Amino acid sequence: ASKEIELNAPKGLGISDGKLYVADIDSVRIFDLATGKSVANVKIAGSTFLNDIAVAPDGAVYVSDTGLKTGFAPNQKDAIYKIGKDNKSKALIKSAELKNPNGLLADDKGLTVVTWTGEVYRVTAEGKKEESTKAPGAQLDGVIQTADGQLLVSSWETSTVYTGKADGTLSPLAADLKSPADLGFDSKRSQLLIPLFSENTVIIHPLPAAAVASAEKPAEGAKETTASSEKAEEKK
């Protein structure tokens, strides 16, 4: 690795305007997507656990601070920050009432947020938290949305990925998934990508139209892809 690149505990990733944004503890590091060279390092004062990154349709970049310290104990630093094109950050909202925000999903009206304490809610583009709903499990991590408006949310506590509407009931889509982390979605093949944090494995889960629309029962035919035989470095 290049000596000019510093990464300590990278988590969320996002791409905006040809640049890769990486959440890294208390900084967001920015790299040129084409060359991999470091472009900027946005130090976010007061942050302690920068986690997920989401990019809005207009290119705005958001990052969650889950408000945790070493040992995953809450420290009341919960926040969502916005990074402008000038590489400066500002708090969109900062409050312990965010309940340890983790996964973010950005659209042209604001953000959908899932939290480590098991809540799902919206935050407006002006930084107002709207009414929350409780998910069937806590330790929520990944959140994506399909073309027909269905949310897909992962829960470490229940080892399950849920589907449904943000303001309605979430139902199990795929279960028995140890430590399902941030989710990916292959829209061309209609496949959900589920990394299992503790297993060094990625699950590729097909999403038939009927399963996405009704979410009455888990889709069948999930297949497993194991990451390279190199053992993942254990995070301390």
Disulfide bonds with the S-S distance in Angstrom:
none
